[in-house]
């Protein structure tokens, strides 16, 4: 049996993929790891995903999936960028993993994933999200990065409709500061009520040890929170350069495996992006209902600060987001 487990939101989500990686290996699966390769502005000030054309020492699988090794890196704006998934490969000393570019929208990503899992004879596909903002409905004022997650969710739903075995793992309970811890749990309950909660698995000694190894190389805040919780942290922490707050409890170290189709039934954000054939089209659909996305933010940040965007203060970050949301006229989705 073969499983493909990938971080659906880019950056540090790959660290949270370690939990199902260890879990399913114990169940007898051969596990391949992957991630949407989209780094936060502190790593890569250029807006948007890192795709095959940006990379050195990678192998193209199809138009949006490529193989990376310990020697893979990107050149962005004249700078050398080492994606988080490459750092994970180094930290865990594994031979390879798979980077994913989402610039072709939900439809394009679905086609690439279908091609990949067919060629690799994959029996199980699991998307992983740290923080759980993929559970959002779009009405949440604190929501900051729905675009990447919902393009990924839409592609997973299409795979499930095609008959593939697909799961979505969410962990951290608001560990990216976008949803509150209580709201995260409420959304899990809402999905469970319609039969969408499939499995629950928490950290253990093996997974926590691998995560600690990964964090020696990988730069992430949201995927650190589950480890902190497993080690005994409790209470409020500040992340994202002082712009976000996270409440940590023992349940922050628990991954909830849910049915992507059942989740999609509970959020209008899925419908907004499901037919997109480009990143820009998906982004525009969210903008039309007043949602200011991570892509909007990165573009605004870059337009103002250029390659110095990674050094901008928390106050400037808040100001850019406030102005961006105001420009779109406010959220027009009701919970």
N, C-alpha and C positions, 0 to 999 in steps of 0.2 A: 504494500500500500504506500502511496506517495501523497504528501500534503504540500501545498504551497501556502506559506504564511507571509503576509506582507503588511507593512505599515501604510495605512490608507491616507494619512495626512501629511506625509513628508517628515523630514528632519528626524527628531528623536523618537517617533513612533516605533522605529525599528527596535529600540531597546525593550519596549513593552511586548514586542513579538517573541521575546525570549521565553516568557511564561508559557504560551501555547507550544512553542518550539520544544521545550523540555517535556511538557505534558503529553504531546502526541508522539514524541519519540519513545516514551515509556509504553505507549499503547501499541508500539510496533511499526509506526510510520517512518519512512524515510522523508525527511523534511527539507524542503528548499525554502530559503529566506529571500525576501524582497522588500522593496519600499518605493513609494512615490518619492522621487528625488527633488525636493523643493526645500531649500534651506532658508531659515529665518534671516532677516536682514542683518543680524549681528555676525552672521557667517558670510553671507553673500548679499551685498547691497543691490545687485541687479534684480529687478522684478521678474517673477515667474520661475518656472521649473528648470531644472538642469537636464538637458536632453543629450542624445547620443553625439550630436555635432559639437557639444561643448567639451567632450571628454577625450582624454588620452588613455590608452591601454584598456579599452573596453571592447566587447564583441557584440555586434548588433544581432539580436534575435529576430525582431520584426520592427516595424516603424516606431514603436514606443516602448519596447522592452530590450534591455541590453544586459550583458553579463559583466560584472565588475569583480576585480580581484584586489589583492592588497596593494598593487601598484597603480590602481586607477586614480585619476584626479581630473578636475575640471579647470578650464581657463575661462574666467568670467571677468570682463572689464580689465583684462591684462593681469589679473591676479590668479594665483593658484589656490583652488578651493578643494578641500578633501571632504566629500560628502559623508554624512553620518553613517550611511550604510557601509562605506569603505572602511571607516574607522571601526565599525563593529566587526567586519571581516578580520581586520588586524588584531583586535582585542581578543577575539575568540579563536584566532589562528585557524580559520576555516579557509577552504580553497577559493570559494566563490559565492556570490549572491547575485541578485537581479535588481537592477535599477529600472524604474518605470517613469515615463514621461506622460503627463496628462494633457498636453497641449491640444490634442484632438477631441477633447470633450468626452462626455459620457459614452457616446456611441463608438468613438474611436478607441477609447480605453477598453470597452467591452470586446470589440473585435480583436484587439491585441491580446487580451487575457485569454479569450477563447482559443486563439491560435496557439498560444504558449501552453496552456494546460492540455490541449489536445496532443501537441507534439511531445510533451513531457509525460504524458499518461498520468495526469494528476487525478487522484480520487477525491480529494478534499481541498477546498479553497477557504482560507480564513483571512479576512481583513481585520486589522487591529487599529484601534484608536485610543490614544492616551488622553484622558480628560473627559471624553464622552460627548464632545460638542456635536458629533454626528447624530446625537439624540435630539438636537434642537428642533424647534418648530418654526423658527424665524422671527418670532415676536419678542425674543429675549434681548433686552437692551445691551447686555454684556457680551453678546455673541460677537466674535471677532474674526473667525476663520472658517466659515461654512463652505466656501467654494471647493476646496480640495477634497474635503470629506464627502460632500454630496455628489461630486462627480464619481468618486470611488464607489459610494453606496449604489448609485444608479447602475454602474457596471456590474456590481455583484448581484443586484436584483435580476438583471438580464441573464446572467449566467445561471441563476437559480431557475428562472423561467425555462431555460433550455434543458433543464434536468440535471445540472451539475449539483453536487452536494456543497453547499456554501454556508458559512457562518460568519458572523461579525462579533469580534471580541472587544469589549469596552472596559477600561480599567482606569482607576485614579479618582473617580468621583469628582469631576471638576478640577482636576489637577493642573489644567492649563489656565484656570482663572476665568473661564468663559461661562460656565454654568455653575450654580451653587451645588454644594455637596448634596443637600436635601432634594434639590430639583432633579439632579441626576438620578437619585434613588426613586423619586416619584415617577420619572419617565420609564425606568426599568419596570416598575410595578404596572404602569399602563400597558406596556408591551406584553408583560407576563399575563395580564388579564385576557388578552386575545390569543394566548398560546404561543407567544413569540420568544419566551425565555427557554433556552435549550439546555444549558449547562452552566455550572458555576465552578470556578477553580481559583484558589488563592495561592499566593506565594508560598514556597517552602524553602528548605535550606539549599537545595540544589539550584533552584531558579534564582534565589537571591544571590548566591555565590557567583553565578554567571553574569547577573546584572551588575554586580560590583566590578567584575572584570571589564565588562563593556563600558562602564562609566569612567574607567581609567583613560579611555580614548574618546568616547562619544560625548558631545556637548548637548545636553538636554536638561530642561527644568521639569516639564510635565511628567516625563517617564522616570524621574528620580523620586517623585512623591510616593509611589507604591512601595519602593524600597524603604524610604523613611518610615512609612506606616508599619511595615513589617518589623522594623528595628525599634518601634515603640513611640514614634513621634505622635503627638496629639495636639490639636489646636490650629491656630491661624499662622500661615506663612505668607510672606510677600515674595512675588516673582516678577519676571518681565520688567526688570529695571525699575521696580517700584510701582508699576502701573496696574498690577493684578494681585488679588489676594486669594488664597486657597485655604480651605479648612480640611485638615487631615485627621482621619480616624482610622481604626483598624480595617474598616471596609474599603479604604483606599487601596489596599493590597489585594483586592478581590477582582477577578475578571469575570464579567457576565457575558456569556455567549448567547447571542440572540439571532433570530431568523431575519435576514435582511428584508425579505418581502413584508413581514409583519411590521417591522419598523417603518418601512416606506408608506404603509397604510396610515400611519399616525402623524406624518409631517408633510406639509405642503412644499417644503424645500426640494423634496425628491421630484415632485411633478414639475417644478420649475426648471430643473437641469436635465431631466432624463433623456430628452431628445437632442441635446446639444451635440454639435459636431466640431466645436472648437472651444478652447478655454474662454475666449472673448465672448462667445455666444452665451455660455453658461453664466459668465460674470454679468453680462447685460441683463439677463433674466432676473438675477437677484437684485440688481440695481433698480429695476423697474418697480419693485415693491419696497424700495427704500433701504435695502440691506447693503451696507458698506462692507466689502469683503477684504480679505487679506491681500488680494491682488490690487485692489484700489489703494489700500494703505501703502503697499510697497511702491507703487507708481508715484503716489503723492510724495512719499519720503524721498525717493530717488530724484524726482524733479526738483525738490528743494535743496537736497544736500549732496546729491551725486554719490560718488564712491565713499564719501565720508559718512554715509548713512548709518554705518555700524557704530559710530561714536556719539550718536544723538542722545540727549538727555531724556529722562522719563517724562518731564514736563512738556518737551517738544512733541514727544510721541502722543501724549494725551491731546495736545492741541491739534495735531494733524487729524487724529481720529474724530475729534469733536467737529472740526470744520468739514471733514468729509461727509459725516453723517448729516450735518445741516444742509449741505449742498444737495443731497439726495431727497431732502424733504421729510425725513422721518420714516420709520417702519410702518408699512401698511398691511401688516399681517396680524390678525387677532388670534390669541391663544384660546 
